[in-house]
């Protein structure tokens, strides 16, 4: 396990009724969701930025102190964080970029930490069917005005996403004068896994409460940095394409140090015989992290 470089996890989550990630409005009274187009069909997705925000927020819910945003020191510069990955878990895991203003004849400088946690968008495997939720805001009526009629794009389908953690970059490298202890590195990765297990985004949840936590996962500890399951987890009519999954596992057998498949019982068909529960799969990954940083 010591010569592993990355942990990759591809996950599936079914969503029965949701409007997960807002997009630019195409019309004043319609709230759109983000979509990509493939041939003539559109597929909803949750942006990687939204997933990263959700993971970060879940760490805060867990009681972790996050690096608060601070204003840029240069005109029109972007806000950043405290840029202290030794102290703040989110600066370590998610990285940052900041600039410092030129002073006393010295040139301005920039600092950055490339995120060791890589995140794909959460993309639906089912196309958008044009469904809309019709609603009316009656607050205007109470004030003597007309009701505000509006619509929101909604979707039902199975979503797929992937996360890759560069384990050899946690707690060290950019932004660190001295490496964190292996104990601290393990704690941070395990905290991240807990936030991932309980993934929930706060956007559009007031009227469209949705659970996007993983219900199926394929995870591997690898000696390379490659999200091997990203395009290899395919479900048709509720049935997992186990041949594609097995071929992927065989193709990367030499690079794989450990492997686990987890799924919520009853949600998917044609699962491998060695499939465990989602909870057991996360426990297995936690044990991998303890062994890796031992």
C-alpha positions as CSV (number, residue, x, y, z in Angstrom):
1,X,0.0,0.0,0.0
2,X,2.9,2.3,0.7
3,X,3.8,2.8,-3.0
4,X,0.2,3.9,-3.9
5,X,-0.1,7.4,-5.3
6,X,-3.9,8.0,-5.4
7,X,-7.3,6.9,-4.3
8,X,-10.0,7.1,-7.0
9,X,-13.7,6.7,-6.4
10,X,-16.4,6.7,-9.0
11,X,-19.9,6.9,-7.6
12,X,-23.6,6.8,-8.6
13,X,-26.5,8.5,-7.0
14,X,-30.2,8.3,-8.2
15,X,-32.2,11.4,-7.9
16,X,-36.0,11.1,-8.1
17,X,-37.0,14.8,-8.2
18,X,-34.5,17.7,-8.2
19,X,-33.2,20.9,-9.6
20,X,-29.6,20.4,-8.6
21,X,-27.5,23.1,-10.1
22,X,-28.7,26.4,-11.5
23,X,-27.6,27.9,-14.8
24,X,-28.0,31.3,-16.5
25,X,-31.7,32.1,-17.1
26,X,-32.9,31.7,-20.7
27,X,-36.1,33.5,-19.7
28,X,-37.0,35.8,-16.9
29,X,-39.6,33.4,-15.3
30,X,-37.7,30.1,-15.8
31,X,-34.9,28.9,-13.6
32,X,-32.7,26.6,-15.6
33,X,-30.4,23.8,-14.6
34,X,-26.9,23.2,-16.0
35,X,-26.9,20.8,-19.0
36,X,-24.5,19.4,-21.6
37,X,-25.5,18.5,-25.1
38,X,-24.7,15.2,-26.7
39,X,-26.0,15.0,-30.3
40,X,-29.6,16.1,-29.9
41,X,-30.0,15.3,-26.2
42,X,-29.2,17.3,-23.1
43,X,-27.9,15.8,-19.9
44,X,-28.1,17.7,-16.6
45,X,-25.1,18.0,-14.4
46,X,-23.8,19.4,-11.2
47,X,-20.6,21.4,-11.8
48,X,-17.3,20.3,-10.2
49,X,-17.2,23.8,-8.5
50,X,-20.6,23.0,-6.8
51,X,-19.4,19.6,-5.7
52,X,-16.2,21.1,-4.2
53,X,-18.3,23.7,-2.4
54,X,-20.6,21.0,-1.1
55,X,-17.6,18.9,0.2
56,X,-16.1,22.0,1.8
57,X,-19.4,23.0,3.5
58,X,-19.8,19.4,4.8
59,X,-16.4,19.7,6.5
60,X,-17.7,22.9,8.2
61,X,-20.8,21.0,9.3
62,X,-18.5,18.4,10.8
63,X,-16.9,21.1,12.9
64,X,-13.8,21.6,10.9
65,X,-12.4,25.2,10.9
66,X,-12.2,26.4,7.4
67,X,-10.0,29.1,5.8
68,X,-12.2,32.2,5.6
69,X,-12.3,34.1,2.3
70,X,-10.3,37.3,2.4
71,X,-10.3,40.3,0.0
72,X,-7.6,40.5,-2.7
73,X,-4.7,42.9,-1.9
74,X,-4.6,44.2,-5.5
75,X,-7.2,46.2,-7.4
76,X,-9.8,44.0,-9.1
77,X,-8.1,40.9,-7.7
78,X,-10.1,37.8,-6.9
79,X,-10.9,37.0,-3.2
80,X,-8.9,34.1,-1.9
81,X,-8.4,32.2,1.4
82,X,-6.0,32.5,4.3
83,X,-3.6,30.4,2.2
84,X,-2.4,28.4,5.2
85,X,-2.7,24.7,4.4
86,X,-0.8,23.7,7.5
87,X,-3.6,25.1,9.7
88,X,-6.7,24.7,7.5
89,X,-7.9,21.5,6.0
90,X,-9.6,23.1,3.1
91,X,-6.5,25.0,2.0
92,X,-4.7,21.7,2.1
93,X,-7.3,19.6,0.2
94,X,-8.8,22.1,-2.2
95,X,-5.9,24.4,-2.8
96,X,-5.9,28.2,-3.5
97,X,-4.5,31.0,-5.6
98,X,-3.7,34.4,-4.3
99,X,-1.8,37.6,-5.2
100,X,0.1,40.1,-3.2
101,X,0.4,43.8,-4.0
102,X,3.7,45.3,-5.0
103,X,5.2,47.3,-2.2
104,X,8.2,49.6,-1.9
105,X,9.5,49.1,-5.3
106,X,9.1,45.3,-5.1
107,X,7.1,43.4,-7.7
108,X,3.9,41.8,-6.8
109,X,3.8,38.1,-6.1
110,X,1.4,35.2,-6.4
111,X,0.9,32.1,-4.3
112,X,-0.9,29.0,-5.2
113,X,-1.5,25.4,-4.1
114,X,-2.9,23.0,-6.7
115,X,-5.7,21.0,-5.3
116,X,-4.7,17.4,-4.5
117,X,-8.4,16.5,-4.6
118,X,-9.6,16.3,-8.2
119,X,-13.4,16.4,-8.8
120,X,-15.4,15.6,-11.9
121,X,-18.9,17.1,-12.5
122,X,-21.7,14.9,-11.4
123,X,-23.4,14.1,-14.8
124,X,-26.7,12.5,-15.3
125,X,-26.8,9.3,-17.3
126,X,-30.4,10.1,-18.3
127,X,-31.3,13.0,-20.6
128,X,-33.4,16.0,-19.7
129,X,-37.0,15.5,-20.7
130,X,-38.1,19.1,-20.5
131,X,-40.0,18.8,-17.2
132,X,-40.9,22.1,-15.4
133,X,-42.2,22.8,-11.9
134,X,-44.8,25.6,-11.9
135,X,-44.9,27.8,-8.9
136,X,-46.4,31.1,-7.8
137,X,-45.0,33.6,-5.3
138,X,-48.0,35.1,-3.5
139,X,-46.0,37.6,-1.4
140,X,-46.8,40.3,-4.0
141,X,-50.5,39.7,-3.5
142,X,-50.2,40.6,0.2
143,X,-48.6,43.8,-0.8
144,X,-51.4,44.7,-3.2
145,X,-49.6,43.5,-6.3
146,X,-50.0,40.5,-8.6
147,X,-48.7,37.0,-7.9
148,X,-45.3,36.3,-9.4
149,X,-45.6,33.2,-11.6
150,X,-42.4,31.3,-12.4
151,X,-41.1,27.8,-13.5
152,X,-38.1,25.7,-12.5
153,X,-36.5,23.0,-14.6
154,X,-36.5,19.7,-12.8
155,X,-35.0,16.3,-13.5
156,X,-35.1,12.7,-12.4
157,X,-32.3,10.3,-13.2
158,X,-29.1,8.6,-12.3
159,X,-26.0,10.7,-11.8
160,X,-22.3,9.7,-12.0
161,X,-19.2,11.4,-10.7
162,X,-15.6,10.7,-9.8
163,X,-13.1,11.9,-7.2
164,X,-9.4,11.3,-7.2
165,X,-7.2,12.1,-4.2
166,X,-3.4,12.6,-4.8
167,X,-2.4,10.9,-1.5
168,X,1.3,11.8,-1.9
169,X,0.5,15.5,-2.0
170,X,-1.7,15.7,1.1
171,X,-0.1,17.7,3.9
172,X,3.0,18.6,2.0
173,X,4.4,20.5,-1.0
174,X,3.1,23.9,-2.1
175,X,2.3,26.2,0.9
176,X,4.1,24.0,3.5
177,X,7.4,24.9,5.1
178,X,7.4,21.6,6.8
179,X,5.3,18.5,6.0
180,X,2.4,17.6,8.3
181,X,2.7,14.4,10.3
182,X,1.5,11.2,8.7
183,X,-1.1,11.1,11.5
184,X,-2.5,14.5,10.5
185,X,-2.5,13.5,6.8
186,X,-4.5,10.4,7.6
187,X,-7.0,12.4,9.7
188,X,-7.6,14.9,6.9
189,X,-8.2,12.3,4.2
190,X,-10.5,10.4,6.5
191,X,-12.4,13.6,7.3
192,X,-12.7,14.2,3.6
193,X,-14.1,10.7,3.0
194,X,-16.7,11.4,5.7
195,X,-17.8,14.6,4.0
196,X,-17.9,12.7,0.7
197,X,-20.0,9.9,2.2
198,X,-22.5,12.5,3.4
199,X,-22.3,14.7,0.2
200,X,-25.1,17.2,0.2
201,X,-25.3,20.5,-1.7
202,X,-27.3,23.4,-0.2
203,X,-28.2,24.9,-3.5
204,X,-31.9,24.8,-4.5
205,X,-32.8,22.6,-1.5
206,X,-35.5,24.7,0.0
207,X,-38.2,23.4,-2.3
208,X,-36.2,20.5,-4.0
209,X,-34.6,18.6,-1.2
210,X,-32.3,15.9,-2.8
211,X,-29.9,13.3,-1.5
212,X,-26.8,13.1,-3.7
213,X,-24.6,11.0,-1.4
214,X,-23.1,7.9,-3.1
215,X,-25.3,4.9,-3.5
216,X,-22.8,2.9,-5.5
217,X,-19.0,3.3,-5.5
218,X,-16.1,1.7,-7.3
219,X,-12.9,2.6,-5.5
220,X,-9.2,1.7,-5.9
221,X,-5.8,2.5,-4.4
222,X,-3.5,3.0,-7.4
223,X,0.2,3.3,-8.0
224,X,-0.7,5.8,-10.7
225,X,-2.9,8.9,-10.8
226,X,-5.7,7.8,-13.1
227,X,-9.5,7.9,-12.6
228,X,-9.9,4.4,-14.1
229,X,-13.6,4.1,-13.4
230,X,-14.7,7.5,-14.7
231,X,-16.1,6.3,-18.0
232,X,-16.4,2.6,-17.1
233,X,-19.4,2.6,-14.8
234,X,-22.5,2.3,-17.0
235,X,-26.0,1.4,-16.0
236,X,-28.8,0.4,-18.4
237,X,-32.3,0.0,-17.1
238,X,-31.0,-0.3,-13.5
239,X,-28.5,-3.0,-14.5
240,X,-24.8,-2.4,-14.1
241,X,-22.6,-3.3,-17.1
242,X,-20.4,-5.8,-15.1
243,X,-18.4,-6.8,-18.2
244,X,-17.2,-3.3,-18.6
245,X,-16.4,-3.0,-14.9
246,X,-14.5,-6.4,-14.9
247,X,-12.5,-5.4,-18.0
248,X,-11.5,-2.2,-16.4
249,X,-10.4,-4.0,-13.3
250,X,-8.4,-6.5,-15.3
251,X,-6.8,-3.8,-17.5
252,X,-5.4,-2.0,-14.4
253,X,-4.6,-5.0,-12.2
254,X,-0.9,-4.2,-12.1
255,X,-1.5,-0.6,-11.0
256,X,-4.1,-1.5,-8.4
257,X,-3.1,-2.1,-4.8
258,X,-6.6,-2.5,-3.4
259,X,-10.2,-2.5,-4.7
260,X,-13.7,-2.3,-3.3
261,X,-17.2,-2.2,-4.8
262,X,-20.0,-0.9,-2.7
263,X,-23.7,-0.5,-3.3
264,X,-27.0,0.2,-1.6
265,X,-29.0,-3.0,-1.6
266,X,-31.9,-3.1,-4.0
267,X,-31.0,-0.1,-6.1
268,X,-28.9,-1.8,-8.8
269,X,-28.9,-5.1,-10.6
270,X,-26.1,-7.3,-11.9
271,X,-23.6,-6.3,-9.2
272,X,-20.4,-8.2,-8.8
273,X,-20.5,-11.0,-6.2
274,X,-17.9,-9.3,-4.0
275,X,-20.0,-6.1,-3.6
276,X,-20.4,-4.8,-0.1
277,X,-22.6,-2.2,1.5
278,X,-21.7,1.5,0.9
279,X,-20.9,1.9,4.6
280,X,-18.6,-1.1,4.5
281,X,-16.9,0.3,1.4
282,X,-16.1,3.6,3.1
283,X,-14.8,1.7,6.2
284,X,-12.5,-0.2,3.8
285,X,-11.2,3.0,2.3
286,X,-10.6,4.4,5.8
287,X,-8.5,1.3,6.6
288,X,-6.5,1.8,3.4
289,X,-5.7,5.4,4.5
290,X,-4.6,4.3,7.9
291,X,-2.3,1.7,6.3
292,X,-1.0,4.1,3.7
293,X,0.0,6.8,6.2
294,X,1.2,4.3,8.9
